[in-house]
Amino acid sequence: MTVAIRPAHPSELELVYHLVTSNQEWTEFNGPYFPYQHPTLDEFKNSTFKRLLSGKDIQLVTLDDVPVGTVSSYWECEETRWLEAGVVIYDSSVWGKGVAARAVRLWVSYLFDTHAIERVGMTTWSGNPRMMALALKLGFQQEARLRKVRYYRGHYYDSVKFGVLRSEWQAICSAVNKTREQVL
């Protein structure tokens, strides 16, 4: 099982569109308190897919070169170099198999390699315990918890912010590489 991230290929438009729109389950965890409606194929082609082709702020997550999700980033405040990252695995049949963890490792390394930043953040909500566990597993620190600021289906949830500094990420990657060398 090989997990990779990459820009989309032009020939993948319909495949990726189907991946994003054929399953509603992922929308229950990806900020469901924000209104969301699946785009038309034309809307998808002219917005998200264009960005996927360039690969600068969003890339496909692939499993054995088959798209299963996306990693993305956005500027919370570009002037102060405050960058946030995220991951969505649309194919629920691969949830819980380490795909998101591998993809985020690759993406965070890519972001540090291509941006003059000192921190990468990830923000989620307390209704997504898998994302919170993923952030901690990868070495992100919980930096903030805004209590009861997300109202969804009659309940309040927290917004939870995680972050990792460049120096922390380099130490994590170095430790992982040493462990791999010892195993080999």
Backbone as JSON Lines, residues from 0, in Angstrom:
{"i":0,"aa":"M","n":[0.85,-1.18,0.0],"ca":[0.0,0.0,0.0],"c":[0.89,1.24,0.0]}
{"i":1,"aa":"T","n":[0.9,1.96,-1.11],"ca":[1.73,3.16,-1.24],"c":[0.85,4.4,-1.22]}
{"i":2,"aa":"V","n":[1.09,5.26,-0.23],"ca":[0.38,6.53,-0.13],"c":[1.28,7.62,-0.66]}
{"i":3,"aa":"A","n":[0.73,8.47,-1.52],"ca":[1.48,9.58,-2.09],"c":[0.56,10.79,-2.21]}
{"i":4,"aa":"I","n":[1.17,11.95,-2.44],"ca":[0.42,13.16,-2.76],"c":[0.97,13.69,-4.07]}
{"i":5,"aa":"R","n":[0.1,14.28,-4.87],"ca":[0.54,14.81,-6.16],"c":[-0.55,15.7,-6.74]}
{"i":6,"aa":"P","n":[-0.17,16.58,-7.71],"ca":[-1.19,17.32,-8.44],"c":[-2.04,16.35,-9.27]}
{"i":7,"aa":"A","n":[-3.22,16.77,-9.62],"ca":[-4.1,15.96,-10.47],"c":[-3.61,15.98,-11.91]}
{"i":8,"aa":"H","n":[-3.98,14.95,-12.65],"ca":[-3.75,14.9,-14.09],"c":[-5.02,15.38,-14.78]}
{"i":9,"aa":"P","n":[-4.91,16.1,-15.91],"ca":[-6.11,16.58,-16.6],"c":[-7.14,15.47,-16.89]}
{"i":10,"aa":"S","n":[-6.68,14.28,-17.15],"ca":[-7.57,13.17,-17.47],"c":[-8.37,12.67,-16.27]}
{"i":11,"aa":"E","n":[-8.07,13.17,-15.08],"ca":[-8.72,12.68,-13.86],"c":[-9.94,13.5,-13.43]}
{"i":12,"aa":"L","n":[-10.34,14.47,-14.22],"ca":[-11.44,15.35,-13.83],"c":[-12.67,14.56,-13.37]}
{"i":13,"aa":"E","n":[-13.21,13.72,-14.19],"ca":[-14.44,13.01,-13.83],"c":[-14.23,12.04,-12.69]}
{"i":14,"aa":"L","n":[-13.09,11.38,-12.66],"ca":[-12.77,10.45,-11.57],"c":[-12.76,11.17,-10.22]}
{"i":15,"aa":"V","n":[-12.06,12.3,-10.16],"ca":[-11.95,13.04,-8.91],"c":[-13.3,13.67,-8.54]}
{"i":16,"aa":"Y","n":[-14.0,14.19,-9.52],"ca":[-15.33,14.75,-9.26],"c":[-16.25,13.68,-8.65]}
{"i":17,"aa":"H","n":[-16.22,12.5,-9.21],"ca":[-17.05,11.41,-8.68],"c":[-16.62,11.05,-7.25]}
{"i":18,"aa":"L","n":[-15.31,11.03,-7.0],"ca":[-14.79,10.74,-5.66],"c":[-15.35,11.74,-4.63]}
{"i":19,"aa":"V","n":[-15.34,13.02,-4.98],"ca":[-15.77,14.08,-4.06],"c":[-17.29,14.08,-3.87]}
{"i":20,"aa":"T","n":[-18.04,13.78,-4.92],"ca":[-19.5,13.96,-4.85],"c":[-20.3,12.68,-4.63]}
{"i":21,"aa":"S","n":[-19.68,11.52,-4.7],"ca":[-20.45,10.28,-4.62],"c":[-20.72,9.82,-3.19]}
{"i":22,"aa":"N","n":[-20.03,10.41,-2.22],"ca":[-20.15,9.96,-0.84],"c":[-20.34,11.18,0.05]}
{"i":23,"aa":"Q","n":[-21.41,11.19,0.81],"ca":[-21.69,12.31,1.72],"c":[-21.0,12.16,3.07]}
{"i":24,"aa":"E","n":[-20.52,10.96,3.4],"ca":[-20.04,10.68,4.75],"c":[-18.93,11.63,5.19]}
{"i":25,"aa":"W","n":[-18.02,11.97,4.29],"ca":[-16.91,12.85,4.66],"c":[-17.39,14.24,5.08]}
{"i":26,"aa":"T","n":[-18.55,14.68,4.55],"ca":[-19.04,16.02,4.88],"c":[-19.51,16.11,6.33]}
{"i":27,"aa":"E","n":[-19.75,14.96,6.97],"ca":[-20.17,14.95,8.38],"c":[-19.03,15.3,9.33]}
{"i":28,"aa":"F","n":[-17.79,15.27,8.84],"ca":[-16.64,15.53,9.7],"c":[-15.86,16.77,9.28]}
{"i":29,"aa":"N","n":[-16.02,17.21,8.05],"ca":[-15.25,18.33,7.51],"c":[-16.03,19.64,7.68]}
{"i":30,"aa":"G","n":[-16.12,20.11,8.91],"ca":[-16.82,21.36,9.18],"c":[-18.27,21.34,8.75]}
{"i":31,"aa":"P","n":[-19.06,20.38,9.19],"ca":[-20.44,20.26,8.72],"c":[-21.35,21.41,9.14]}
{"i":32,"aa":"Y","n":[-20.89,22.24,10.05],"ca":[-21.68,23.39,10.51],"c":[-21.64,24.52,9.48]}
{"i":33,"aa":"F","n":[-20.75,24.43,8.47],"ca":[-20.75,25.37,7.37],"c":[-21.62,24.8,6.25]}
{"i":34,"aa":"P","n":[-22.45,25.62,5.65],"ca":[-23.29,25.1,4.56],"c":[-22.41,24.59,3.41]}
{"i":35,"aa":"Y","n":[-22.76,23.42,2.9],"ca":[-22.01,22.84,1.79],"c":[-22.98,22.18,0.82]}
{"i":36,"aa":"Q","n":[-22.73,22.4,-0.43],"ca":[-23.5,21.74,-1.48],"c":[-22.5,21.28,-2.52]}
{"i":37,"aa":"H","n":[-22.63,20.02,-2.97],"ca":[-21.71,19.53,-3.99],"c":[-21.77,20.42,-5.22]}
{"i":38,"aa":"P","n":[-20.62,20.75,-5.79],"ca":[-20.61,21.58,-7.01],"c":[-21.05,20.75,-8.22]}
{"i":39,"aa":"T","n":[-21.45,21.45,-9.26],"ca":[-21.68,20.77,-10.54],"c":[-20.31,20.41,-11.1]}
{"i":40,"aa":"L","n":[-20.29,19.56,-12.1],"ca":[-19.03,19.18,-12.73],"c":[-18.32,20.41,-13.29]}
{"i":41,"aa":"D","n":[-19.06,21.31,-13.9],"ca":[-18.47,22.52,-14.47],"c":[-17.89,23.42,-13.37]}
{"i":42,"aa":"E","n":[-18.63,23.59,-12.29],"ca":[-18.12,24.4,-11.17],"c":[-16.85,23.78,-10.6]}
{"i":43,"aa":"F","n":[-16.85,22.46,-10.43],"ca":[-15.69,21.76,-9.89],"c":[-14.49,21.93,-10.83]}
{"i":44,"aa":"K","n":[-14.72,21.78,-12.13],"ca":[-13.65,21.91,-13.13],"c":[-13.01,23.29,-13.08]}
{"i":45,"aa":"N","n":[-13.82,24.33,-12.9],"ca":[-13.32,25.69,-12.96],"c":[-12.84,26.24,-11.62]}
{"i":46,"aa":"S","n":[-12.96,25.46,-10.56],"ca":[-12.48,25.94,-9.26],"c":[-11.5,24.94,-8.66]}
{"i":47,"aa":"T","n":[-11.99,24.0,-7.9],"ca":[-11.12,23.06,-7.18],"c":[-10.2,22.29,-8.12]}
{"i":48,"aa":"F","n":[-10.74,21.81,-9.24],"ca":[-9.9,21.0,-10.11],"c":[-8.76,21.81,-10.72]}
{"i":49,"aa":"K","n":[-9.0,23.07,-11.04],"ca":[-7.91,23.94,-11.53],"c":[-6.8,24.01,-10.49]}
{"i":50,"aa":"R","n":[-7.19,24.16,-9.24],"ca":[-6.21,24.22,-8.16],"c":[-5.49,22.88,-8.0]}
{"i":51,"aa":"L","n":[-6.23,21.78,-8.16],"ca":[-5.61,20.45,-8.07],"c":[-4.59,20.24,-9.18]}
{"i":52,"aa":"L","n":[-4.85,20.78,-10.35],"ca":[-3.91,20.65,-11.46],"c":[-2.6,21.37,-11.17]}
{"i":53,"aa":"S","n":[-2.68,22.54,-10.53],"ca":[-1.46,23.29,-10.22],"c":[-0.72,22.68,-9.03]}
{"i":54,"aa":"G","n":[-1.46,22.15,-8.07],"ca":[-0.84,21.48,-6.93],"c":[-0.2,22.38,-5.91]}
{"i":55,"aa":"K","n":[-0.39,23.69,-6.02],"ca":[0.27,24.6,-5.08],"c":[-0.36,24.6,-3.7]}
{"i":56,"aa":"D","n":[-1.7,24.66,-3.63],"ca":[-2.36,24.72,-2.33],"c":[-3.29,23.54,-2.06]}
{"i":57,"aa":"I","n":[-3.38,22.63,-3.01],"ca":[-4.18,21.42,-2.83],"c":[-3.63,20.34,-3.76]}
{"i":58,"aa":"Q","n":[-3.51,19.13,-3.21],"ca":[-3.04,18.0,-4.01],"c":[-3.89,16.77,-3.7]}
{"i":59,"aa":"L","n":[-3.85,15.83,-4.62],"ca":[-4.54,14.57,-4.4],"c":[-3.77,13.7,-3.42]}
{"i":60,"aa":"V","n":[-4.49,12.96,-2.62],"ca":[-3.93,11.87,-1.84],"c":[-4.24,10.61,-2.64]}
{"i":61,"aa":"T","n":[-3.2,9.83,-2.93],"ca":[-3.42,8.61,-3.7],"c":[-2.99,7.39,-2.91]}
{"i":62,"aa":"L","n":[-3.68,6.31,-3.16],"ca":[-3.34,5.01,-2.6],"c":[-3.06,4.11,-3.79]}
{"i":63,"aa":"D","n":[-1.81,3.69,-3.93],"ca":[-1.38,2.94,-5.11],"c":[-1.78,3.68,-6.39]}
{"i":64,"aa":"D","n":[-1.58,4.98,-6.41],"ca":[-1.83,5.93,-7.5],"c":[-3.31,6.11,-7.85]}
{"i":65,"aa":"V","n":[-4.21,5.67,-6.98],"ca":[-5.64,5.9,-7.17],"c":[-6.08,6.99,-6.2]}
{"i":66,"aa":"P","n":[-6.67,8.09,-6.67],"ca":[-7.08,9.17,-5.77],"c":[-8.1,8.7,-4.73]}
{"i":67,"aa":"V","n":[-7.84,9.06,-3.46],"ca":[-8.77,8.74,-2.37],"c":[-9.11,9.98,-1.54]}
{"i":68,"aa":"G","n":[-8.38,11.09,-1.73],"ca":[-8.62,12.28,-0.93],"c":[-7.78,13.45,-1.4]}
{"i":69,"aa":"T","n":[-7.73,14.48,-0.56],"ca":[-6.91,15.66,-0.85],"c":[-6.24,16.17,0.42]}
{"i":70,"aa":"V","n":[-5.1,16.8,0.24],"ca":[-4.46,17.62,1.27],"c":[-4.52,19.04,0.75]}
{"i":71,"aa":"S","n":[-4.62,19.99,1.67],"ca":[-4.73,21.38,1.22],"c":[-4.11,22.32,2.25]}
{"i":72,"aa":"S","n":[-3.95,23.56,1.83],"ca":[-3.46,24.6,2.74],"c":[-4.12,25.91,2.37]}
{"i":73,"aa":"Y","n":[-4.17,26.8,3.34],"ca":[-4.69,28.14,3.08],"c":[-4.03,29.09,4.07]}
{"i":74,"aa":"W","n":[-3.96,30.34,3.64],"ca":[-3.38,31.37,4.49],"c":[-4.44,31.9,5.44]}
{"i":75,"aa":"E","n":[-4.19,31.73,6.72],"ca":[-5.01,32.41,7.72],"c":[-4.65,33.89,7.68]}
{"i":76,"aa":"C","n":[-3.35,34.16,7.52],"ca":[-2.86,35.54,7.36],"c":[-1.5,35.47,6.65]}
{"i":77,"aa":"E","n":[-1.51,35.71,5.35],"ca":[-0.28,35.57,4.56],"c":[0.78,36.59,4.99]}
{"i":78,"aa":"E","n":[0.37,37.79,5.37],"ca":[1.32,38.82,5.77],"c":[2.17,38.38,6.96]}
{"i":79,"aa":"T","n":[1.58,37.58,7.85],"ca":[2.33,37.12,9.02],"c":[2.79,35.67,8.87]}
{"i":80,"aa":"R","n":[2.59,35.12,7.67],"ca":[3.02,33.76,7.34],"c":[2.33,32.7,8.21]}
{"i":81,"aa":"W","n":[1.03,32.88,8.42],"ca":[0.23,31.95,9.21],"c":[-0.51,31.03,8.25]}
{"i":82,"aa":"L","n":[0.02,29.82,8.12],"ca":[-0.51,28.85,7.17],"c":[-1.22,27.71,7.9]}
{"i":83,"aa":"E","n":[-2.38,27.34,7.4],"ca":[-3.15,26.21,7.93],"c":[-3.19,25.1,6.88]}
{"i":84,"aa":"A","n":[-3.26,23.87,7.34],"ca":[-3.3,22.72,6.45],"c":[-4.48,21.82,6.83]}
{"i":85,"aa":"G","n":[-4.86,20.99,5.88],"ca":[-5.95,20.06,6.15],"c":[-5.87,18.83,5.25]}
{"i":86,"aa":"V","n":[-6.69,17.86,5.57],"ca":[-6.76,16.63,4.79],"c":[-8.21,16.17,4.79]}
{"i":87,"aa":"V","n":[-8.66,15.65,3.66],"ca":[-9.97,15.01,3.56],"c":[-9.76,13.7,2.81]}
{"i":88,"aa":"I","n":[-10.15,12.61,3.41],"ca":[-10.16,11.33,2.72],"c":[-11.61,11.06,2.37]}
{"i":89,"aa":"Y","n":[-11.93,11.15,1.08],"ca":[-13.31,11.0,0.61],"c":[-13.75,9.55,0.6]}
{"i":90,"aa":"D","n":[-12.83,8.65,0.36],"ca":[-13.14,7.23,0.27],"c":[-13.15,6.63,1.67]}
{"i":91,"aa":"S","n":[-14.33,6.47,2.25],"ca":[-14.43,5.99,3.63],"c":[-13.97,4.55,3.8]}
{"i":92,"aa":"S","n":[-13.81,3.81,2.71],"ca":[-13.35,2.42,2.84],"c":[-11.88,2.35,3.26]}
{"i":93,"aa":"V","n":[-11.15,3.47,3.18],"ca":[-9.75,3.46,3.61],"c":[-9.54,4.23,4.91]}
{"i":94,"aa":"W","n":[-10.63,4.68,5.54],"ca":[-10.5,5.35,6.84],"c":[-9.93,4.37,7.86]}
{"i":95,"aa":"G","n":[-9.1,4.89,8.75],"ca":[-8.54,4.07,9.82],"c":[-7.38,3.19,9.38]}
{"i":96,"aa":"K","n":[-6.86,3.4,8.18],"ca":[-5.76,2.57,7.67],"c":[-4.45,3.32,7.55]}
{"i":97,"aa":"G","n":[-4.37,4.51,8.14],"ca":[-3.13,5.27,8.14],"c":[-2.88,6.11,6.9]}
{"i":98,"aa":"V","n":[-3.85,6.17,5.99],"ca":[-3.67,6.92,4.75],"c":[-3.53,8.41,5.04]}
{"i":99,"aa":"A","n":[-4.41,8.96,5.85],"ca":[-4.36,10.39,6.16],"c":[-3.06,10.75,6.87]}
{"i":100,"aa":"A","n":[-2.62,9.9,7.79],"ca":[-1.37,10.19,8.52],"c":[-0.19,10.26,7.56]}
{"i":101,"aa":"R","n":[-0.09,9.32,6.65],"ca":[1.02,9.33,5.69],"c":[0.93,10.55,4.78]}
{"i":102,"aa":"A","n":[-0.28,10.86,4.33],"ca":[-0.46,12.0,3.43],"c":[-0.11,13.31,4.12]}
{"i":103,"aa":"V","n":[-0.54,13.49,5.35],"ca":[-0.26,14.73,6.07],"c":[1.24,14.86,6.34]}
{"i":104,"aa":"R","n":[1.92,13.76,6.64],"ca":[3.38,13.82,6.81],"c":[4.05,14.36,5.55]}
{"i":105,"aa":"L","n":[3.64,13.84,4.42],"ca":[4.2,14.31,3.15],"c":[3.86,15.77,2.89]}
{"i":106,"aa":"W","n":[2.61,16.15,3.17],"ca":[2.14,17.5,2.89],"c":[2.83,18.53,3.79]}
{"i":107,"aa":"V","n":[2.94,18.24,5.07],"ca":[3.59,19.19,5.98],"c":[5.05,19.37,5.59]}
{"i":108,"aa":"S","n":[5.72,18.28,5.24],"ca":[7.11,18.4,4.77],"c":[7.18,19.26,3.51]}
{"i":109,"aa":"Y","n":[6.26,19.05,2.59],"ca":[6.2,19.85,1.37],"c":[5.98,21.33,1.7]}
{"i":110,"aa":"L","n":[5.07,21.62,2.62],"ca":[4.78,23.01,2.98],"c":[6.0,23.69,3.58]}
{"i":111,"aa":"F","n":[6.71,22.99,4.47],"ca":[7.92,23.58,5.05],"c":[9.01,23.73,3.98]}
{"i":112,"aa":"D","n":[9.07,22.82,3.03],"ca":[10.09,22.91,1.97],"c":[9.82,24.03,0.97]}
{"i":113,"aa":"T","n":[8.56,24.4,0.79],"ca":[8.21,25.35,-0.27],"c":[7.75,26.72,0.23]}
{"i":114,"aa":"H","n":[7.64,26.9,1.53],"ca":[7.19,28.19,2.08],"c":[8.16,28.67,3.16]}
{"i":115,"aa":"A","n":[8.34,29.96,3.23],"ca":[9.16,30.58,4.28],"c":[8.25,30.78,5.5]}
{"i":116,"aa":"I","n":[7.99,29.68,6.2],"ca":[7.1,29.69,7.37],"c":[7.79,28.99,8.53]}
{"i":117,"aa":"E","n":[7.34,29.29,9.73],"ca":[7.88,28.64,10.92],"c":[6.88,27.72,11.6]}
{"i":118,"aa":"R","n":[5.64,27.69,11.1],"ca":[4.6,26.9,11.74],"c":[3.57,26.48,10.7]}
{"i":119,"aa":"V","n":[3.04,25.27,10.88],"ca":[1.88,24.8,10.11],"c":[0.8,24.48,11.13]}
{"i":120,"aa":"G","n":[-0.39,25.0,10.89],"ca":[-1.51,24.75,11.79],"c":[-2.54,23.83,11.17]}
{"i":121,"aa":"M","n":[-3.31,23.21,12.02],"ca":[-4.47,22.42,11.61],"c":[-5.59,22.72,12.59]}
{"i":122,"aa":"T","n":[-6.76,23.06,12.08],"ca":[-7.9,23.37,12.93],"c":[-9.01,22.38,12.64]}
{"i":123,"aa":"T","n":[-9.61,21.87,13.7],"ca":[-10.73,20.95,13.55],"c":[-11.77,21.28,14.62]}
{"i":124,"aa":"W","n":[-12.7,20.39,14.82],"ca":[-13.75,20.6,15.82],"c":[-13.86,19.35,16.67]}
{"i":125,"aa":"S","n":[-14.39,19.49,17.87],"ca":[-14.45,18.36,18.8],"c":[-15.36,17.24,18.34]}
{"i":126,"aa":"G","n":[-16.13,17.47,17.28],"ca":[-16.94,16.41,16.69],"c":[-16.16,15.53,15.73]}
{"i":127,"aa":"N","n":[-14.87,15.78,15.59],"ca":[-14.01,14.98,14.72],"c":[-12.83,14.43,15.52]}
{"i":128,"aa":"P","n":[-13.09,13.45,16.38],"ca":[-12.01,12.93,17.24],"c":[-10.86,12.28,16.46]}
{"i":129,"aa":"R","n":[-11.14,11.75,15.28],"ca":[-10.05,11.13,14.5],"c":[-9.05,12.18,14.03]}
{"i":130,"aa":"M","n":[-9.54,13.37,13.67],"ca":[-8.63,14.43,13.22],"c":[-7.79,14.94,14.39]}
{"i":131,"aa":"M","n":[-8.42,15.05,15.55],"ca":[-7.65,15.48,16.73],"c":[-6.57,14.46,17.06]}
{"i":132,"aa":"A","n":[-6.91,13.17,17.01],"ca":[-5.93,12.12,17.29],"c":[-4.82,12.12,16.25]}
{"i":133,"aa":"L","n":[-5.17,12.36,14.99],"ca":[-4.17,12.4,13.92],"c":[-3.16,13.52,14.18]}
{"i":134,"aa":"A","n":[-3.64,14.7,14.51],"ca":[-2.74,15.83,14.76],"c":[-1.76,15.49,15.89]}
{"i":135,"aa":"L","n":[-2.27,14.95,16.97],"ca":[-1.39,14.6,18.09],"c":[-0.42,13.48,17.72]}
{"i":136,"aa":"K","n":[-0.89,12.49,16.99],"ca":[-0.05,11.36,16.55],"c":[1.14,11.86,15.72]}
{"i":137,"aa":"L","n":[0.9,12.88,14.9],"ca":[1.95,13.39,14.02],"c":[2.89,14.37,14.7]}
{"i":138,"aa":"G","n":[2.62,14.73,15.96],"ca":[3.51,15.62,16.68],"c":[3.04,17.06,16.77]}
{"i":139,"aa":"F","n":[1.84,17.34,16.29],"ca":[1.26,18.67,16.47],"c":[0.92,18.86,17.94]}
{"i":140,"aa":"Q","n":[0.98,20.09,18.39],"ca":[0.6,20.44,19.76],"c":[-0.79,21.08,19.74]}
{"i":141,"aa":"Q","n":[-1.61,20.74,20.72],"ca":[-2.87,21.48,20.83],"c":[-2.54,22.85,21.37]}
{"i":142,"aa":"E","n":[-2.87,23.88,20.61],"ca":[-2.52,25.25,20.97],"c":[-3.69,26.05,21.49]}
{"i":143,"aa":"A","n":[-4.89,25.66,21.11],"ca":[-6.07,26.41,21.56],"c":[-7.31,25.53,21.47]}
{"i":144,"aa":"R","n":[-8.25,25.83,22.33],"ca":[-9.56,25.2,22.31],"c":[-10.57,26.3,22.59]}
{"i":145,"aa":"L","n":[-11.35,26.63,21.58],"ca":[-12.4,27.62,21.74],"c":[-13.67,26.84,22.07]}
{"i":146,"aa":"R","n":[-14.11,26.97,23.29],"ca":[-15.19,26.12,23.78],"c":[-16.56,26.55,23.27]}
{"i":147,"aa":"K","n":[-17.29,25.55,22.81],"ca":[-18.69,25.69,22.4],"c":[-18.93,26.82,21.4]}
{"i":148,"aa":"V","n":[-18.11,26.84,20.33],"ca":[-18.28,27.86,19.3],"c":[-18.83,27.3,17.99]}
{"i":149,"aa":"R","n":[-19.02,25.99,17.92],"ca":[-19.59,25.35,16.73],"c":[-20.91,24.69,17.12]}
{"i":150,"aa":"Y","n":[-21.99,25.25,16.62],"ca":[-23.32,24.71,16.91],"c":[-23.76,23.85,15.73]}
{"i":151,"aa":"Y","n":[-24.07,22.58,16.01],"ca":[-24.42,21.65,14.94],"c":[-25.4,20.62,15.47]}
{"i":152,"aa":"R","n":[-26.51,20.51,14.79],"ca":[-27.56,19.53,15.12],"c":[-27.94,19.55,16.6]}
{"i":153,"aa":"G","n":[-28.14,20.75,17.09],"ca":[-28.63,20.89,18.46],"c":[-27.6,20.8,19.56]}
{"i":154,"aa":"H","n":[-26.31,20.7,19.21],"ca":[-25.25,20.59,20.21],"c":[-24.14,21.6,19.92]}
{"i":155,"aa":"Y","n":[-23.48,22.01,20.96],"ca":[-22.3,22.87,20.82],"c":[-21.04,22.01,20.82]}
{"i":156,"aa":"Y","n":[-20.08,22.4,19.99],"ca":[-18.79,21.73,19.91],"c":[-17.69,22.77,20.01]}
{"i":157,"aa":"D","n":[-16.49,22.31,20.37],"ca":[-15.33,23.18,20.46],"c":[-14.62,23.26,19.12]}
{"i":158,"aa":"S","n":[-13.97,24.38,18.86],"ca":[-13.0,24.49,17.77],"c":[-11.64,24.23,18.4]}
{"i":159,"aa":"V","n":[-10.87,23.33,17.79],"ca":[-9.6,22.91,18.38],"c":[-8.48,23.19,17.38]}
{"i":160,"aa":"K","n":[-7.47,23.93,17.85],"ca":[-6.37,24.35,16.98],"c":[-5.08,23.64,17.39]}
{"i":161,"aa":"F","n":[-4.41,23.1,16.38],"ca":[-3.14,22.41,16.57],"c":[-2.08,23.1,15.73]}
{"i":162,"aa":"G","n":[-0.83,22.95,16.13],"ca":[0.26,23.51,15.34],"c":[1.55,22.76,15.57]}
{"i":163,"aa":"V","n":[2.43,22.84,14.58],"ca":[3.77,22.27,14.69],"c":[4.75,23.28,14.12]}
{"i":164,"aa":"L","n":[5.84,23.49,14.84],"ca":[6.88,24.42,14.39],"c":[7.87,23.69,13.49]}
{"i":165,"aa":"R","n":[8.52,24.45,12.64],"ca":[9.52,23.87,11.72],"c":[10.55,23.05,12.48]}
{"i":166,"aa":"S","n":[11.1,23.58,13.57],"ca":[12.13,22.87,14.33],"c":[11.57,21.57,14.93]}
{"i":167,"aa":"E","n":[10.34,21.6,15.37],"ca":[9.7,20.39,15.91],"c":[9.52,19.35,14.79]}
{"i":168,"aa":"W","n":[9.08,19.82,13.62],"ca":[8.85,18.91,12.5],"c":[10.16,18.27,12.05]}
{"i":169,"aa":"Q","n":[11.23,19.07,12.0],"ca":[12.53,18.52,11.61],"c":[12.99,17.45,12.6]}
{"i":170,"aa":"A","n":[12.76,17.67,13.88],"ca":[13.14,16.68,14.89],"c":[12.3,15.41,14.75]}
{"i":171,"aa":"I","n":[11.01,15.57,14.47],"ca":[10.13,14.41,14.28],"c":[10.59,13.61,13.06]}
{"i":172,"aa":"C","n":[10.85,14.29,11.96],"ca":[11.29,13.61,10.73],"c":[12.63,12.92,10.93]}
{"i":173,"aa":"S","n":[13.54,13.56,11.66],"ca":[14.84,12.97,11.93],"c":[14.69,11.7,12.76]}
{"i":174,"aa":"A","n":[13.83,11.73,13.77],"ca":[13.6,10.55,14.62],"c":[12.98,9.42,13.82]}
{"i":175,"aa":"V","n":[12.03,9.75,12.94],"ca":[11.39,8.73,12.09],"c":[12.42,8.1,11.17]}
{"i":176,"aa":"N","n":[13.28,8.92,10.57],"ca":[14.3,8.4,9.66],"c":[15.31,7.51,10.39]}
{"i":177,"aa":"K","n":[15.68,7.88,11.62],"ca":[16.62,7.04,12.4],"c":[15.98,5.7,12.71]}
{"i":178,"aa":"T","n":[14.69,5.71,13.06],"ca":[14.0,4.47,13.37],"c":[13.95,3.57,12.13]}
{"i":179,"aa":"R","n":[13.67,4.16,10.97],"ca":[13.63,3.39,9.71],"c":[15.0,2.77,9.42]}
{"i":180,"aa":"E","n":[16.08,3.53,9.64],"ca":[17.43,3.03,9.38],"c":[17.74,1.86,10.3]}
{"i":181,"aa":"Q","n":[17.31,1.93,11.56],"ca":[17.57,0.85,12.51],"c":[16.82,-0.42,12.13]}
{"i":182,"aa":"V","n":[15.62,-0.25,11.57],"ca":[14.82,-1.41,11.17],"c":[15.44,-2.09,9.95]}
{"i":183,"aa":"L","n":[15.98,-1.28,9.04],"ca":[16.6,-1.84,7.83],"c":[17.92,-2.47,8.17]}
